[in-house]
């Protein structure tokens, strides 16, 4: 069995604060950018927002 791979991301919460969370990469469905906000859609229908990050630099985290 393959071990879980987690990446650190600063997620914008509903209260407007950025908090560090570790996301299991196996649960990511898609990543896209809209109006300079990166959105990460997860398998359990959760969408996370990342502010102040470049999508190309963010996606470099997945290169192995």
C-alpha positions, 0 to 999 in steps of 0.5 A: 500500500502506498503511503499518503502524501500530504502537502502544506497549504495556507487555506483561507477560512470562512472567517477570512483568516489564512491557516496552515493545513496539510492536504492529502494529495490523493483526495484532490480532484482538480486545481484551478485559478480564478481572479488570482485565487487558487481553488482546490476541489477535494473528493468530499465536495470541499473546495479550499481557497488559497490567496497570494500564491502563484498556481505554477509554483503551487503545482510544482509541489506535485512534481516528483 
